[in-house]
Amino acid sequence: MDLGIKDKVALITGGSRGIGKSAAIELAKEGCHISIIGRNKKALRETEEELSSYNIKTVSISANLETAKGVQKAVSKTLKKFNKIDILFNNAGHSHPCTPISATDKEWESILNIHLMACVRTCRLVIPGMIERKWGRIINMSSMHGLSPGLGVPDYSTAKAAVINYTNSLAMEYSKYGICANSICPGLIHTEIWDKYADSIAPQYNTDREGIFKITTKRASAVKRYAHPSEVGKVVTFLASECASFITGCPIQVDGGALCGIEFDYDKQK
């Protein structure tokens, strides 16, 4: 299937690892030129080298997207390289374990800046060009916790809920210009964020990372497994394509059925 996005330019935040890297690869396969943003310069170089094998143009930019200055740097350097941005995938983020009252103001500010304000700031800079060209795709990373809060990540859940609301506001305002805006709500995806989070909470449950994975897949996935980042990357690529031209303002669940219903497990031996 031709997705109709050859020679489109995609800016991907958090693009050197995990879901961001997988989305970059899938978009590169479709002939998109790619700008990846991140903090780890070594990971950025390695990913850019991998992307170049698809015979596309690439640029990697090290920037702190928790700041307006960092967002400005990412967007301006991308525009300097490609002169346009057709597809924006706001994917950068992080989390930490806390309770609704234990997270500090500084931690709340960090979470809101990287998850919500990075979306707001990139969209401010990118959407005017999309309006001018009468075409654009915005995909903002939310989470299943943006739809239903997760225990132990209240600041993250709050930020992700705000991302959904903000993305829907974008769709209402700008879809008439050929700009489709959607949020992605992944469930259990085997990424570095999940590895770090599992390591951080494992001691309180007297287990290790793998033990946490077993618990979560049993309780938070109808398919009883974690997804590979590429399974989300393919969805991102579809939403970025001409095939998704009538899909806008939607929180797309890629959660393995985590939120489809309440499961009662009566077999304690499982």
N, C-alpha and C positions, 0 to 999 in steps of 0.2 A: 504494500500500500504506500502510495506517495503522500506524505503528510503535508506537502506544499510549503515547506519552510527552508528550502535550500537557500543559502546565502543570507538568511536572517542572522542578526547579531543578538546573542544571549548574554546577559550579565547574571552571574550566579554567585551569590554571597555564600560563604562557607563552602566554597567549591573545590577544595583540595582533598576532601575526605568524605566518607560515608555517602549519604543521600545526595549531597551536592555534587560530589565527584561522579556518582552514577548517573545523575541527570545530565551532567556535562558530556559524558561519554555517549549517552543515548542521543542527545541533541547533535553531537558531532557526527554520529552515524547518519543523521538526516541532512548533513551538509551545512549546519549552522556554524558560524564563527563564534568563538567562545572567549569571554572574559571571566576569569575566576578570581574571587576575592577571598582572602584569608589572612591569618596572622603568622602561620608557620611557613617561613620562606622555603625551607627544604621541601616540605610537602607540596607547596605551590609549584616549585620547579619540576618535581617528579611528575605531578599530574599534567602540567603543561606539556612536558615531553611526551607523555602517553597520548595526549589529545592530538598532538601534531602528526601522529601516525595516520590520522584520518584525512589528511590532505586538506586541512582547513587553516584559517588564520586564528592565532590565539594570543592572549596576553594574560599574565598573572600579576596581581597587584596585592601587595601587603598593606593592610589598613585595619585600623581599629574601628569597627562599625558601631561601637557604643557611643561614639562622638560624632557630632555634626561635621567636624573637620575630616574625620576618617571617611564618612560617606561621600563628602564632596570630592575627596581624593580619588575614591574608587570610581565614581561616575565620570569625573573629568578626564581621568586617564583612559577610561574605556572609550569615551567620545573622541579623544585625541587619536586613538588607534583606529577606530572604525567609523567615526562621524555619525553614528546613530546607535540606538539601542531599541530593538524590536521586542525582545522577550526579557522580562525581569523575573528572576526566581530568588525571592528573599528567603534564604535557608539558614543563615548563620544563627547560632544560638548555643546556650549552655544551661545547665540546671544544677541544683544542689539540694540536699535533703534539709527540710526545715518544717516548722509548724506555722500555723497562721499568726502566731504572736512571737515566734523566736527569730524570724528573719529580721535583720537590721534594716534601717533606712537605706544604707549603702547597698546592701544586697538586693533590696527591692528596686532601687534605682538602676543597678546593673542589669537585672533581669528585664525590666521594662524598656531600657534603652536598646538592648540587643534584639529583643523579640518584637517589640512594638514600634519604638521610635525609629529603628533602622528601616522598617517598612515605610513609615511616614516620610522620612527624609529622602529615601531613594525615589519614592513615587513623586514627590514634589519636583525632583530634578529630571525625571525620565518621562513623565506623562505628557508635558507640553510638546515634546517631539513626536510622541505617538499620535496626539491629536492632529498635529500638522500633517502627518503621513496617513492619517485615517486608518491606522492598523496598530495593534499592540496586544501583547499578552502579559498579564501580571499573575504570577502564582506566588502566594505568600504561605510560608510554612506555619501551620497551626499544629494541632495535636488532638488526639482523642480526648485529652484532658481539657482542651478548649471547649469541648461539648459537654463533658462531664468531669468534674474535678478529680484529680488523683490524690490519694493520701500521701502526704509527705512532700508535696511540691505545690503549695498554695500560691506562691508568687508566680511560678511558671504557668500554672493553670489559669490564673487571672490574666496574665499577659497573652496567653494563647486564645482565650475567649475574646479579648479585645482585638486580636488580629482578625478573627472571623468577622466581627462587627465592622471593623475598619475596611476590610476587603469588600464586604457587601455594600458599604457606602461608596466605594470606588466604582463598583459595578453600576449602581444606581445613577451615578453622576456621569460616567464616561463611556458606557457601553454603546451609546448612540454614535460615538466616534469610531466604532470598529475596535474598541479596546475591551477584551474579555478579562475579567478579574475574578479569580477563584482562590480559595484556600485549600490546602491539603491537610488532612487530619490523620496522620499515621498512628498506628498502634505500636505493637512491639516490633521494632526494627533493630536488627543487630548492628549497632553503630558504636563508636567510641564513647558517646554520651552514656549509652546504656551500660557499657562496661564499667565506666567510672562510677556511675550511680550504684550499680550492683556491688562493686567493691566497697563503697562507702557505707552501705547499710547491712552488708553481710554479717559483720560481727555481732550486731544486736539480735540476730536470729540464729547465732551459733552455726553458721554455714559459710560457704564460699560463693564466688561468683556464679558457678554452675548451679549451686543450690538455689540461689535467687532466681536464676533463669527458669528452673523447673517449677518453682512456686508460681511465678508470673504467667508462664505459658499455660499452666493448668487453670488459673483463675481469670486471666484477662485475654483469652483468645479462643474463639470457637474452633479454629483450625489447629489449636494446640502446638503452635510453633512460633518462633520469631520469623519475620520476613527478612529477605536479603535487601540491602539498599537499592539494588537494581529494580526490584519490584515496584518501588516508589518512583525511581527515575523514569521508568517507562510511562507511568501515569502523568508525571510532569511533562514529558515530551508530547504525549497526546494532547494535554490541555494547552500546550504551546502551539499546536498545529492548526491548520485550516479545518481539520476534521472537527474541532471543538468550537467552531465559530458561533454556535448558538447556546453555548454553555457559559454562563456568567453569573456571578453572585452566589456560587454554590460552595459549601464546605464539603469537600470530597473525602469520604472516609476510606482510608486504606489501612484498615485495622484488624483484618482477619476475623471480623465478626465480634470484636470485643464489646461493642455497645449494642448488639442486636437483642439482648435480653438477659434475664437473670438466670443463672444456672445453679441448680441445687445438686450438690454432689453427696449422695447418701452412702457411697461406698468408701469407707475410711481406709480400706486396704489399698486403694489405687495410689 
